Amino acid sequence: MRGHRRIPLLALLLVLAACAPRQEAGGSAVSPLTRVPVAERKAAPDLSGSSLDGTAVSLAEYRGKVVVLNVWASWCGPCRAEAPELSKVQRELAAKGVQVLGVDTEARRESGRAFQREHGLIYPSLHDPGSRRLVRFPKGFLPQALPYTLFIDRDGKIAAKYLSRLTGAEVRAIVRPLLAERAGAAKS
């Protein structure tokens, strides 16, 4: 097949892991959400580089806002399903201090651009082929499957991680308490 790319085995396994129901040993479902208490939050590393449209983008420029950092790839079905939801959240919550920032893990920038156009993304996405920048995150916060979303508080600290596809309602429920926190709350 001309133009057809093989998906690396690891990438396929990540997709399958993201789609599989999570269960504990006893059979009960495991929540894809992990919240981090304020006193235990670790600083997110500064992710910076070029966005899909070629402009400079940096996580640090959003300090003072709650950042929804969404890691995706165009071949990921759940990523494709949640992308319009994230644009809707960005549109609705930007004025309240929320910024969605995507991280495109595609090797080819054009694949990410096509995804961005197809889904009408209104938020920037950092181009990070091979997740080279993402490995800077502290242990326990490295992407384990796609889609993968981190929630960064106003102080630039990791407040939550979500290991599955998100809906707009889930994003709103996660950011609501983060918006209520005062910046600098972790210092007190």
C-alpha positions as CSV (number, residue, x, y, z in Angstrom):
1,M,0.0,0.0,0.0
2,R,1.5,3.3,-1.1
3,G,1.8,5.9,1.7
4,H,0.7,3.5,4.4
5,R,2.8,3.6,7.5
6,R,3.2,0.7,9.9
7,I,2.3,1.5,13.4
8,P,5.2,0.5,15.7
9,L,4.3,-2.4,18.0
10,L,4.8,-0.2,21.1
11,A,2.4,2.4,19.8
12,L,-0.2,-0.3,19.0
13,L,0.2,-1.7,22.6
14,L,-0.3,1.8,24.0
15,V,-3.6,2.2,22.1
16,L,-4.8,-1.2,23.2
17,A,-3.9,-0.4,26.8
18,A,-5.8,2.8,26.6
19,C,-8.9,1.1,25.2
20,A,-8.9,-1.8,27.7
21,P,-11.1,-1.5,30.7
22,R,-9.0,-1.0,33.9
23,Q,-9.7,-3.4,36.7
24,E,-8.2,-4.2,40.0
25,A,-7.4,-7.8,41.1
26,G,-10.8,-8.1,42.8
27,G,-12.6,-7.2,39.5
28,S,-13.7,-3.6,40.4
29,A,-12.9,-0.9,37.9
30,V,-10.0,1.4,38.5
31,S,-10.5,5.1,38.0
32,P,-8.3,6.6,35.2
33,L,-8.0,9.8,37.4
34,T,-5.3,10.3,39.9
35,R,-5.4,13.6,41.9
36,V,-2.4,14.9,43.7
37,P,-2.9,16.7,47.1
38,V,-1.6,20.3,47.1
39,A,1.3,19.5,49.5
40,E,2.5,16.6,47.4
41,R,2.5,18.3,44.0
42,K,5.7,18.4,41.9
43,A,6.7,21.1,39.5
44,A,6.0,20.3,35.9
45,P,9.1,20.7,33.7
46,D,9.0,23.5,31.2
47,L,8.0,22.0,27.9
48,S,8.9,24.3,25.1
49,G,9.5,24.1,21.5
50,S,7.7,24.6,18.2
51,S,3.9,24.3,17.8
52,L,2.4,22.5,14.9
53,D,2.0,25.8,13.1
54,G,5.7,26.7,13.7
55,T,5.3,29.3,16.5
56,A,7.2,29.0,19.8
57,V,5.1,27.5,22.6
58,S,6.1,27.0,26.2
59,L,4.2,25.5,29.2
60,A,5.8,28.3,31.4
61,E,4.0,31.0,29.4
62,Y,0.7,29.7,30.9
63,R,1.8,30.1,34.6
64,G,-1.1,31.5,36.5
65,K,-3.6,29.4,34.5
66,V,-4.8,25.9,35.0
67,V,-3.3,23.9,32.1
68,V,-4.9,20.8,30.6
69,L,-1.8,19.2,29.0
70,N,-3.2,16.6,26.5
71,V,-0.8,14.1,24.9
72,W,-2.0,12.7,21.6
73,A,-1.3,11.2,18.2
74,S,-3.4,11.3,15.0
75,W,-3.6,7.5,14.7
76,C,-5.1,7.2,18.2
77,G,-8.8,6.6,18.0
78,P,-9.6,7.8,21.6
79,C,-7.5,10.9,20.9
80,R,-9.6,11.7,17.8
81,A,-12.8,11.3,19.9
82,E,-11.7,13.7,22.6
83,A,-10.1,16.4,20.5
84,P,-13.4,18.3,19.8
85,E,-14.3,18.1,23.5
86,L,-11.0,19.7,24.4
87,S,-11.6,22.5,21.9
88,K,-15.0,23.1,23.4
89,V,-13.5,23.3,26.9
90,Q,-10.9,25.7,25.7
91,R,-13.6,28.0,24.2
92,E,-15.8,27.8,27.3
93,L,-13.1,28.1,30.0
94,A,-10.4,30.3,28.6
95,A,-11.8,33.4,30.2
96,K,-11.9,31.6,33.6
97,G,-8.1,30.9,33.4
98,V,-7.9,27.5,31.7
99,Q,-5.6,26.7,28.9
100,V,-5.6,23.5,26.9
101,L,-2.1,22.7,25.5
102,G,-1.7,19.6,23.2
103,V,1.4,17.6,22.8
104,D,1.6,15.9,19.4
105,T,3.8,12.8,19.5
106,E,3.7,12.2,15.7
107,A,7.0,11.8,13.9
108,R,5.7,13.8,11.0
109,R,4.6,17.3,11.7
110,E,2.2,17.2,8.7
111,S,0.2,14.3,10.3
112,G,-0.3,16.5,13.4
113,R,-1.3,19.5,11.3
114,A,-3.9,17.4,9.4
115,F,-5.3,16.2,12.7
116,Q,-5.5,19.8,14.0
117,R,-7.3,20.9,10.8
118,E,-9.7,17.9,10.7
119,H,-10.8,18.4,14.3
120,G,-10.7,22.2,14.3
121,L,-8.4,22.4,17.3
122,I,-8.4,26.0,18.7
123,Y,-5.6,25.4,21.2
124,P,-1.9,25.1,20.4
125,S,-0.1,21.7,20.3
126,L,3.6,21.4,20.9
127,H,5.3,19.1,18.3
128,D,7.2,16.4,20.3
129,P,8.1,13.5,18.0
130,G,9.0,10.4,20.0
131,S,7.9,12.2,23.3
132,R,11.5,13.4,23.8
133,R,10.4,16.4,25.9
134,L,7.8,14.4,27.9
135,V,10.5,12.3,29.5
136,R,11.4,15.3,31.6
137,F,8.3,14.7,33.7
138,P,8.8,13.3,37.2
139,K,8.4,9.6,37.9
140,G,4.8,8.6,38.0
141,F,3.8,11.3,35.5
142,L,5.3,9.9,32.3
143,P,2.7,9.1,29.6
144,Q,1.7,5.4,29.9
145,A,-0.8,5.3,27.0
146,L,-2.6,7.6,24.7
147,P,-4.5,9.8,25.2
148,Y,-2.8,11.0,28.4
149,T,-3.7,14.2,30.1
150,L,-2.0,16.1,32.9
151,F,-3.6,18.9,34.8
152,I,-1.2,21.6,35.9
153,D,-2.2,24.1,38.6
154,R,-1.7,27.8,38.5
155,D,1.7,27.4,40.2
156,G,3.0,25.1,37.5
157,K,2.6,22.0,39.6
158,I,1.1,18.7,38.5
159,A,-2.3,18.4,40.2
160,A,-3.8,15.4,38.4
161,K,-3.3,12.8,35.6
162,Y,-5.9,11.1,33.5
163,L,-5.1,7.9,31.7
164,S,-7.9,7.6,29.2
165,R,-10.2,9.5,26.8
166,L,-11.7,12.6,28.4
167,T,-15.1,14.1,27.9
168,G,-15.7,17.8,28.3
169,A,-17.7,17.2,31.5
170,E,-14.8,15.3,33.0
171,V,-12.4,18.1,32.2
172,R,-14.7,20.6,33.8
173,A,-15.1,18.5,36.9
174,I,-11.3,18.2,37.3
175,V,-10.4,21.8,36.7
176,R,-13.2,23.3,38.8
177,P,-11.4,22.7,42.2
178,L,-8.1,23.8,40.6
179,L,-9.7,27.1,39.5
180,A,-10.9,27.6,43.1
181,E,-7.4,27.3,44.5
182,R,-5.4,30.4,45.1
183,A,-2.1,30.7,43.2
184,G,0.6,30.1,45.8
185,A,-1.6,27.8,47.9
186,A,1.0,25.1,48.0
187,K,3.4,27.5,49.7
188,S,1.1,28.1,52.7
